[in-house]
Amino acid sequence: MRAFRGDLHVHTALSPCADEEMTPPAIVERAVALGIDLLAITDHNTAENVSAVVMAARQAPLTIIPGMELQTREEVHIVCLFPDVETTLDWQEEVYRRLPDRENREDLLGAQWICDEMGKMLGKLDRLLLTSAAMSVEEAVAAVNARRGLAIPAHVDRPAYSILAQLGFIPPGLGIAACELSSRADPGQVRGKFPGLGDVELIVSSDAHRLAELDGARTRYWLRRPELAEMRKALTGVDERKVRVD
């Protein structure tokens, strides 16, 4: 068993609110320098850059977890993580079918850059990403779980785009793997403020949109191997696996 430092919520330059410096090689280099072992790529409603980051990290001591940050019908952000790129791209197609057929307003929202593993900008994604998919929270979590993924409501301590802000509670039996807190949040204080969290596992991720924000990763995962199946066991405390926020 080994402790892996993980950051399960990182954006690339594909997310319109992220800096153009968030290219695959730059993210990998910064994460390695910070001692991060597990890093999930979770752009807004898309996974077009996941493969490039996986390729950029091939020779690095860093495991990339493919994922996406979904915005549901209720404007709840959910970090969706999957065991491989193929499953993530299948999920992307499902999400794309649920997004409105509208173009991105780059002048208002920012550019959406598709990159290769070397950091070259291949072009811009024209589809509007900063919007809600026609999918409820319950439907989204069930669909992620059906794909052997992990569904984690994002930044639940924030006053906007969080499950507690938008719904006011966590639906019973929802099937989430954990809840994510903002990078500087204190889990004890958050539990005191939101008793509705109950005994759900809490993690902290950076939600990085800029390279400097990657230092917000403060969660360690005790695993036998750096893979999603092991992370699921750690989040439920199976066989000495565990999760701790630094």
Secondary structure, DSSP 4 states (H G I P E B T S, - for coil): -EEEEEEEEE--TTSTTS-TT--HHHHHHHHHHTT--EEEE--BT--TTHHHHHHHTTTSS-EEEEEEEEE-TTS-EEEEE-SSHHHHHHHHHHHHHHS-S-B--HHHH---EEE-TT--EEEE--B--SS--S--HHHHHHHHHHTT-EEEE--TTSSSSSHHHHTSSPPTT---S-EEE-TT--HHHHHHH-GGGTT--EEE---BSSGGGGGG--EEEEESSSSHHHHHHHHTT-TT-EEEE-
